[in-house]
Amino acid sequence: MSKTFEESLSELELLVNKLEQGELPLEEALSSFQEGMKLSKNLSETLQKAQDTFTKMINEHGEEILFEDENSNEK
């Protein structure tokens, strides 16, 4: 089952806090760092997909256009 964005972000924050404390054994620190990098990549991809979705709209001809293009036509 996939984690939600919020669950992944919380997990990343916990990993970062553990690593910042500097008290983990080397092997656990490396494992936590690798897991954090995976979470960070997935979160970044999710945010990019959301941004791409929110910056597009469909015009009356069914074509995708950027909101920025639509707003610049209204001036």
Buried (B, 14 or more C-beta within 10 A) or exposed (E): EEEEEEEBBEBBEEBBEBBEEEEBEEEEBEEBBEEBEEBBEBBEEBEEEEEEEEEEEEEEEEEEBEEEEEEEEEE
